[in-house]
């Protein structure tokens, strides 16, 4: 198990919640640094998904496929 995962497991519930807030804010900051092309691509993908939400590949299937390629 990674050291980071071990450290997280040793946090209290309130510390984990605070950590989630910090990570989420960090992700939001990263999203602000997207280029216009990246933002347009994400908007396009979200729109396609909203039009056909059942057209997805389950994570388990993606992971199995990736494992076969390695």
C-alpha positions as CSV (number, residue, x, y, z in Angstrom):
1,X,0.0,0.0,0.0
2,X,1.3,3.4,-0.8
3,X,2.5,5.7,2.0
4,X,-0.1,8.3,0.9
5,X,-3.0,5.8,1.1
6,X,-1.7,4.7,4.5
7,X,-1.6,8.3,5.7
8,X,-5.1,9.0,4.4
9,X,-6.5,5.9,6.2
10,X,-5.1,7.2,9.5
11,X,-7.0,10.5,9.2
12,X,-10.2,11.2,11.1
13,X,-13.4,11.7,9.2
14,X,-13.2,15.4,9.6
15,X,-9.6,15.5,8.3
16,X,-10.6,13.4,5.3
17,X,-13.5,15.8,4.6
18,X,-11.1,18.7,4.8
19,X,-8.7,16.8,2.5
20,X,-11.5,16.3,0.0
21,X,-12.2,20.0,0.0
22,X,-8.6,20.8,-0.7
23,X,-8.3,18.3,-3.5
24,X,-11.5,19.4,-5.1
25,X,-10.4,23.1,-5.0
26,X,-7.1,22.0,-6.6
27,X,-9.0,20.2,-9.4
28,X,-11.2,23.3,-9.9
29,X,-8.0,25.4,-10.2
30,X,-6.6,23.0,-12.7
31,X,-9.9,23.2,-14.7
32,X,-9.4,27.0,-14.9
33,X,-6.1,26.4,-16.7
34,X,-7.7,24.4,-19.6
35,X,-7.1,25.8,-23.1
36,X,-10.1,26.8,-25.1
37,X,-9.7,23.7,-27.2
38,X,-9.6,21.4,-24.1
39,X,-12.7,23.1,-22.7
40,X,-14.5,22.8,-26.0
41,X,-13.7,19.1,-26.2
42,X,-14.9,18.5,-22.7
43,X,-18.1,20.4,-23.4
44,X,-18.6,18.3,-26.6
45,X,-18.1,15.0,-24.6
46,X,-20.5,16.1,-21.9
47,X,-23.1,17.0,-24.5
48,X,-22.7,13.6,-26.3
49,X,-23.1,11.8,-23.0
50,X,-26.2,13.8,-22.0
51,X,-27.8,13.0,-25.4
52,X,-27.2,9.3,-24.9
53,X,-26.2,8.5,-21.3
54,X,-26.6,4.7,-21.8
55,X,-23.8,4.7,-24.4
56,X,-20.9,4.0,-22.0
57,X,-18.4,1.3,-21.3
58,X,-18.3,0.2,-17.7
59,X,-15.0,0.8,-15.9
60,X,-14.6,-3.0,-15.2
61,X,-14.7,-3.6,-19.0
62,X,-12.2,-0.9,-19.7
63,X,-9.8,-2.1,-17.0
64,X,-10.0,-5.7,-18.3
65,X,-9.3,-4.5,-21.9
66,X,-6.3,-2.5,-20.7
67,X,-5.0,-5.5,-18.8
68,X,-5.1,-7.7,-21.8
69,X,-3.0,-5.2,-23.8
70,X,-0.2,-5.2,-21.2
